[in-house]
Amino acid sequence: MKTKFKKLSDSRVEITVTLDAKDLKPAEEKALEKLAKEIKVEGFRKGKVPAEVAKKFIPENDLNAETIDFAVRSTVIEAFKKEEKSPLVLPSVNVTKYVPHEMAEYTATADIVPEIKLGDYKNLGVKKPEVKVTEKEIKDVLENLSSSLAKKKAIKRAAKLTDEVIIDFVGKKDGEAFQGGSAKDYKLVLGSKTFIPGFEDGIVGHEPGDKFELKLTFPKDYGAKELAGEKTVFEVLLKQVNEVTKAPIDDEMAKSCGPFKNLSELKKDIEKNLKMQNEHRTEEKFKDDLVNALVKKSKVPAPEILIDDQMRMIREDMTRNAQSQGLSFEEFLKRNHETLENWEKEARKIAEMRVKASLALQTLAVEQKITVADDLVAGKIAELKDVYKKSPDALKSLKDPNVKMDIKNRMIIEKTLDFLVKANK
């Protein structure tokens, strides 16, 4: 077998493979053996026809087709190994020449694990910011607690800002209801700026039972292009007005939130929890920044096949998220005022960065000989079994060798990230 290598891009290659009579002979024998089992010859049971007898009854074109198929399948991976290349998927093959019993030639094209050159990963120039908890953060938590403990009372008066109202509404454009512009028993806090300008203010002053119209123009920069800058009419039925009284932020509120004697103890607990949350977020962002810097300082080609695979996973995640809200993927995009074109553009950027980050970290792990012992992997799987003990499908998947390998790879990546953090402190 002779091979000729051609580089199509940093992550895609073409190998021309030439086979001689010696290379073709084993393929011819396997092809004849396979076809002999499938034909019927008088005097022999099906599947028991001797190869040499069967050869006289097998159409030549069938034998040639099976031969070249066996020849390609038995040599294509060997050809990539010979050229020291690792295909990411089965190569795409095109037979260019075939002379039965004498020679064959084909080209095999595939995306490969690209050559990666890491930059100076010990001097990435990324600084971990100091973790702080501001007074505003503490105040915001207290305000949220106050709101969650608020008392609501249905009243018979005109609605005002800060009230919660329950409404039915239908939005119309040119007399026709538009998608996403209608709801029933919708709870809305006036002044929350949940709706377009003018909607919430237009409800102020109306009383329970009132039916009225709000003539509004959507902002010109509104996400849904079909509504941006358009004049619309909302038909509204105000069903209920709730007066909202927030809980006073004092010692009594603190006592109702847990084992706290006073507001001071509650604030200290909030500060402690916020610091833990901020430290975790800061650590994760620091790791992300380090990986981004590593990718920028390195030469990391991103194979298209891996980018496509990541985009598929991103879309599947979004589809599941949409389905949990009773929406299709397309409806989810529309509700978020996003076009498919823009989504694909942004998703591709994320996918490409994920691929480059993964390849860079894998390369770093190999260079530093970072691995994870099998007993640690077994321990992790045991933890997951406990987490998913009520999910038969999940437990079954943990027995899959590929899943186990994926878990091990994830653990190696985490260990590599820890190495990157220590190297840049």
C-alpha positions in Angstrom: 0.0 0.0 0.0 1.3 3.4 -1.0 0.0 6.7 0.4 0.2 10.3 -0.6 -0.7 13.0 1.9 -2.3 16.4 1.0 -3.1 19.1 3.6 -6.4 20.8 2.8 -6.5 23.0 5.9 -5.1 23.0 9.5 -7.7 20.4 10.4 -8.6 18.6 7.2 -6.5 16.3 5.0 -6.7 14.1 2.0 -4.8 10.9 1.6 -4.5 9.1 -1.8 -4.1 5.4 -1.3 -2.8 3.0 -4.0 -3.3 -0.7 -3.6 -1.5 -3.4 -5.7 -2.5 -7.0 -6.5 -1.0 -8.2 -3.2 -3.1 -5.7 -1.3 -6.3 -6.6 -3.2 -6.0 -10.4 -2.8 -7.3 -10.6 0.9 -10.2 -8.3 -0.1 -11.1 -10.5 -3.0 -11.1 -13.6 -0.8 -13.4 -11.9 1.8 -15.7 -10.7 -0.9 -16.0 -14.1 -2.5 -16.6 -15.7 0.9 -19.4 -13.3 1.7 -21.1 -13.6 -1.7 -20.8 -17.4 -1.7 -23.0 -17.5 1.5 -25.7 -15.6 -0.3 -26.2 -17.5 -3.6 -28.0 -20.7 -4.4 -26.3 -23.4 -6.4 -28.0 -26.7 -7.3 -26.5 -29.6 -5.3 -25.4 -27.3 -2.4 -27.2 -26.0 0.6 -27.3 -22.2 0.9 -24.3 -20.9 2.7 -22.3 -24.0 2.0 -21.3 -23.4 -1.6 -17.4 -23.7 -1.9 -15.8 -20.3 -2.9 -14.3 -21.6 -6.1 -17.7 -23.1 -7.2 -19.6 -19.9 -6.2 -17.2 -17.7 -8.2 -18.6 -19.2 -11.5 -22.1 -18.1 -10.5 -21.4 -14.6 -9.0 -21.8 -11.7 -11.4 -18.4 -10.1 -11.9 -19.7 -6.6 -11.1 -21.0 -7.8 -7.7 -17.7 -9.4 -6.9 -15.7 -6.3 -7.9 -18.0 -4.0 -5.9 -17.6 -6.2 -2.7 -13.9 -6.4 -3.3 -13.2 -2.7 -3.5 -15.5 -2.2 -0.5 -13.5 -4.7 1.6 -10.2 -3.2 0.3 -11.1 0.3 1.3 -12.5 -0.6 4.7 -9.5 -2.7 5.6 -6.9 -0.1 4.6 -8.3 3.4 5.1 -7.5 3.6 8.9 -4.2 2.0 8.3 -3.4 4.7 5.7 -4.1 7.5 8.2 -1.9 5.7 10.8 0.9 5.5 8.3 0.7 9.3 7.8 0.4 9.7 11.6 -3.0 11.4 11.4 -6.0 10.8 13.6 -9.4 11.2 11.8 -12.2 12.6 14.0 -14.8 10.5 12.1 -14.7 7.9 9.4 -13.1 9.4 6.3 -15.1 10.2 3.2 -13.8 7.9 0.4 -13.8 8.3 -3.4 -12.5 5.4 -5.6 -10.7 6.9 -8.5 -9.2 3.8 -10.2 -9.9 0.1 -10.1 -8.4 -2.6 -12.2 -9.7 -6.0 -10.9 -7.0 -8.3 -9.5 -4.3 -5.7 -10.4 -4.7 -2.3 -8.6 -7.0 0.2 -7.0 -6.7 3.9 -6.0 -8.9 6.0 -3.8 -8.8 9.3 -1.9 -9.8 9.5 1.7 -10.7 12.9 3.1 -11.3 13.6 6.8 -11.2 16.2 9.6 -8.3 15.3 11.9 -7.1 16.2 15.4 -5.2 19.3 14.4 -1.6 20.2 15.4 -1.8 22.5 18.4 1.0 24.8 19.5 0.4 26.1 23.0 1.6 29.5 24.1 3.3 30.4 27.4 0.6 29.0 29.7 2.5 30.1 32.9 2.4 33.8 32.0 -1.1 34.4 30.7 -1.4 37.9 32.2 -4.8 37.2 33.9 -5.3 38.6 37.4 -7.9 37.2 39.7 -10.0 40.1 41.1 -10.4 40.6 44.9 -13.7 39.2 46.2 -15.8 41.9 47.8 -19.4 42.1 49.1 -20.9 45.6 48.8 -23.5 47.2 50.9 -25.8 47.4 47.9 -25.7 43.6 47.5 -26.7 43.2 51.1 -29.4 45.8 50.7 -30.8 44.1 47.5 -31.1 40.8 49.3 -32.9 42.4 52.2 -35.3 44.2 49.7 -36.0 40.8 48.0 -36.7 39.2 51.4 -39.0 42.1 52.2 -40.8 41.6 48.9 -41.1 37.9 49.4 -42.7 38.4 52.8 -45.0 41.2 51.5 -48.7 41.1 52.2 -51.2 41.4 49.3 -54.7 42.6 49.8 -57.4 42.9 47.1 -58.9 46.3 47.2 -61.6 48.2 45.4 -59.9 51.4 44.3 -58.0 52.7 41.3 -54.7 51.1 40.6 -51.5 53.0 41.3 -47.8 52.3 40.9 -46.4 49.5 43.1 -49.8 47.7 43.1 -50.0 44.2 41.7 -52.8 43.9 39.1 -54.4 40.8 37.5 -55.3 41.4 33.9 -56.5 39.8 30.7 -55.2 41.5 27.5 -55.0 41.1 23.8 -52.6 43.1 21.6 -53.7 43.9 18.1 -51.9 45.3 15.0 -54.1 46.5 12.2 -57.1 45.0 13.9 -55.5 41.5 14.1 -54.1 39.9 17.3 -50.3 39.3 17.0 -48.4 36.4 18.4 -47.2 36.7 22.0 -49.4 39.7 22.6 -52.2 38.1 24.6 -52.6 36.6 28.1 -55.2 35.8 30.7 -55.0 36.2 34.5 -51.6 37.9 34.1 -50.0 39.2 37.3 -48.2 42.5 36.8 -46.5 44.8 39.3 -47.1 48.4 38.1 -43.8 50.2 37.7 -41.8 47.1 37.2 -41.2 48.1 33.5 -42.0 44.5 32.4 -44.0 45.8 29.4 -43.3 48.4 26.7 -43.4 52.1 27.7 -47.0 53.3 28.3 -48.6 49.9 29.1 -48.2 49.9 32.9 -48.8 53.7 33.2 -51.9 53.2 31.1 -53.4 50.9 33.7 -52.8 53.4 36.6 -56.1 55.1 37.5 -58.4 52.2 36.4 -60.5 50.2 38.8 -61.3 46.4 39.0 -63.8 45.5 36.3 -62.7 48.3 33.9 -62.3 47.4 30.2 -60.2 49.8 28.2 -57.8 50.2 25.3 -54.2 51.3 25.3 -53.0 52.7 22.0 -49.2 52.2 22.1 -46.3 52.3 19.7 -43.5 49.7 20.1 -40.0 51.0 20.4 -38.0 51.3 17.2 -35.3 49.1 18.6 -37.7 46.4 19.7 -36.3 42.8 19.2 -39.2 41.5 17.2 -38.7 43.2 13.8 -42.4 42.8 12.8 -43.4 45.0 15.8 -40.5 47.4 16.0 -41.9 51.0 15.7 -45.4 49.7 14.9 -48.6 51.2 16.3 -50.8 48.7 18.2 -53.9 48.6 20.4 -54.1 46.5 23.6 -57.6 45.6 24.8 -57.3 45.2 28.6 -59.6 43.9 31.3 -58.5 44.9 34.8 -59.8 42.0 37.0 -58.2 42.7 40.4 -56.0 45.2 42.1 -53.8 44.0 45.0 -52.2 46.5 47.4 -48.7 45.3 48.2 -47.3 46.0 51.6 -43.7 45.0 52.0 -42.5 43.6 55.3 -40.5 46.2 57.3 -36.7 45.5 57.2 -36.2 45.1 61.0 -35.5 42.7 63.8 -38.9 41.0 63.4 -38.3 40.3 59.7 -34.9 38.9 60.6 -36.5 36.5 63.1 -39.0 35.3 60.5 -36.2 34.4 58.1 -34.4 31.9 60.4 -32.5 31.5 63.7 -31.6 35.2 63.9 -32.0 37.3 67.0 -31.9 40.6 65.2 -31.3 42.3 61.8 -27.6 42.6 62.5 -27.2 38.8 62.6 -29.3 38.4 59.4 -27.0 40.9 57.6 -23.9 39.0 58.7 -25.3 35.7 57.4 -26.3 37.4 54.1 -22.8 38.8 53.8 -21.2 35.4 54.5 -23.4 33.7 51.8 -22.8 36.5 49.3 -19.0 36.2 49.8 -19.2 32.4 49.2 -21.2 33.0 46.0 -18.9 35.8 44.8 -15.8 33.7 45.5 -17.3 30.8 43.5 -18.3 33.1 40.6 -14.9 34.9 40.7 -13.0 31.5 40.6 -15.1 30.2 37.7 -14.6 33.5 35.8 -10.9 33.4 36.5 -10.7 29.9 35.0 -12.7 31.1 32.0 -10.4 34.1 31.5 -7.3 31.9 31.8 -8.6 29.5 29.1 -9.6 32.4 26.8 -6.1 33.8 27.3 -4.5 30.4 26.6 -6.5 30.0 23.4 -5.4 33.6 22.2 -1.8 32.9 22.9 -1.9 29.5 21.2 -2.4 28.1 17.7 -5.6 26.1 18.0 -7.4 25.3 14.7 -11.0 24.3 15.2 -12.2 21.5 13.0 -15.6 22.3 11.4 -17.0 18.9 12.4 -16.4 19.6 16.1 -17.9 23.1 15.7 -21.0 21.6 14.1 -21.2 19.1 16.9 -21.1 21.8 19.5 -23.7 23.8 17.7 -26.0 20.8 17.7 -25.6 20.4 21.4 -26.2 24.1 22.0 -29.4 23.9 20.0 -30.5 20.7 21.8 -30.0 22.4 25.2 -32.1 25.4 24.0 -34.8 23.1 22.6 -35.1 21.3 25.9 -35.3 24.7 27.6 -38.0 25.8 25.2 -40.0 22.6 25.6 -40.0 23.0 29.4 -41.9 26.2 28.8 -44.2 24.6 26.3 -42.6 26.2 23.3 -40.8 25.0 20.1 -37.3 26.1 19.4 -38.7 28.6 16.8 -41.3 30.0 19.2 -38.6 30.4 21.9 -36.5 32.5 19.5 -39.5 34.6 18.6 -40.4 35.2 22.2 -36.8 36.3 22.9 -36.9 38.6 19.8 -34.2 36.6 18.1 -33.8 35.6 14.5 -32.5 32.1 13.5 -29.7 33.8 11.5 -28.5 35.9 14.5 -28.8 32.9 16.8 -26.7 30.7 14.5 -24.1 33.4 14.2 -23.8 33.8 18.0 -24.0 30.0 18.6 -21.2 29.5 16.2 -18.9 31.9 18.1 -19.7 30.0 21.3 -19.2 26.6 19.7 -15.9 27.6 18.1 -14.6 28.9 21.5 -15.7 25.7 23.2 -13.8 23.5 20.7 -10.6 25.6 20.9 -10.7 25.6 24.7 -11.3 21.9 24.9 -8.4 21.1 22.4 -6.0 23.5 24.2 -6.8 22.0 27.6 -6.4 18.4 26.3 -3.1 19.3 24.8 -1.9 20.9 28.0 -3.0 17.8 29.9 -0.9 15.6 27.6 2.1 17.9 27.9 1.9 18.0 31.7 1.1 14.2 31.9 -2.1 15.0 33.9 -4.3 12.1 34.4 -6.8 10.7 36.9 -6.5 7.4 38.7 -9.1 4.7 38.0 -10.2 4.5 41.7 -11.0 8.3 41.6 -13.1 7.8 38.5 -14.9 4.8 40.2 -15.5 7.1 43.2 -17.1 9.7 41.0 -19.3 7.2 39.3 -20.4 5.9 42.7 -21.4 9.5 43.6 -23.4 9.9 40.4 -25.1 6.5 41.1 -26.3 7.9 44.4 -27.5 11.1 42.8 -29.4 9.3 40.0 -30.6 6.3 42.1 -34.2 7.1 41.1 -33.4 7.3 37.4 -33.0 3.8 35.8 -31.9 5.3 32.4 -29.2 7.4 34.0 -27.9 4.5 36.1 -27.8 2.3 33.0 -25.8 5.0 31.1 -23.2 5.0 33.8 -22.3 1.4 32.8 -21.5 2.5 29.3 -17.7 2.5 28.7 -18.0 5.6 26.6 -19.8 7.4 29.4 -17.1 6.3 31.9 -14.4 7.6 29.5 -16.3 10.9 29.2 -16.4 11.2 33.0 -12.7 10.5 33.2 -11.9 13.1 30.6 -14.0 15.7 32.4 -12.1 15.0 35.6 -8.8 15.4 33.7 -9.9 18.7 32.3 -10.9 19.9 35.9 -7.4 18.9 37.1 -5.8 20.7 34.2 -7.8 23.8 35.0 -6.5 23.6 38.6 -3.0 23.3 37.2 -3.5 26.4 35.1 -4.8 28.4 38.1 -1.8 27.5 40.2 0.6 28.3 37.4 -0.8 31.8 37.1 -1.1 32.9 40.7 
